[in-house]
């Protein structure tokens, strides 16, 4: 697994880093993102191979669920990529 550290000190650097992250996510890769505490790993939750990469990177057992953050409960349908979620 390759790790690239991207500069984010200027607005241009941040824009380039976000564009690179989007490209990687669309290819099914995982991306590490800073959070208010430590870091988070991002992937396309609707791509089984990308999800498997998260488990591999974290050495997490497959039975231990991941948290998926969505902008709304209707997002999978609105995006055309899934079905309605029931909570």
N, C-alpha and C positions, 0 to 999 in steps of 0.2 A: 504494500500500500504506500503510495507516494504522498508526502506532505509538503504543501506549498504554503509559506507564510506570506500574506499580502499586506502591503502598507495601507494604512487607513488614516494617516495623519492630516490629509487635506481632502477637500470635497472631491477633487478629481480622483484621488486614490480610492476613496470610499465608493465612488461610482464605478470605477474599474473593478474593485473587489466584488461588489454586488453583481455586476455583469458576469464575472468569472464564476461566481457561486451559482447563478441561475443556469449558466451553460452546463456546469457539472451536474447540478440536480436534474436537469432535463435529460442528461445522458445516463441517469441512474446511479450516479456517484453519491458519496456522502460528503457533507461539508460541516466543519466545526465552526460554531458561532459563539462569540463571547456573550455572557449573560451578566446579570447583576451579581451573581455569586461566583460561578466558575466558568463552565462552557456547556454548550449543548451540541448534540449531533443532529444534523438535519438531513432528511432524505425524502424522496417522493413516497409517501405512505401508501400509494396505490400501485407501486411498482414492487412486486415480491422480491426481486433481486436486490433492489436498493434497501429494502427492509432487512434482508438477510445480511447485507454488508454492515448495517448498524449492529446487529447481534454479534457478528464476527469482530468488529472493531472494539466493542465493549466487553468481549468474552462473556456475554450474557447468555444464560440458559434459555432455550427456546420457549420454555413454559412460563418465563417471567415476562409479562406483557410490557409493551412500550406505550408511552403516552403520545397521542396524536393531537396536535393543536390545529384547529380549523377556524377560519374567520366567522363561520356560522354553521348551524346544524344542517342548513340546506346547501352548503357549498358543494358536496359531491355531485348533486344533480345540476346545480347552477353552472358548474364547470363542465358539465357533459361527461364526467369521468366516473360516475358511480351511481349508487342508489341511495335512497333516503336512509338516514340513520335513525334508529329508535333509541331513546334514552329512558 
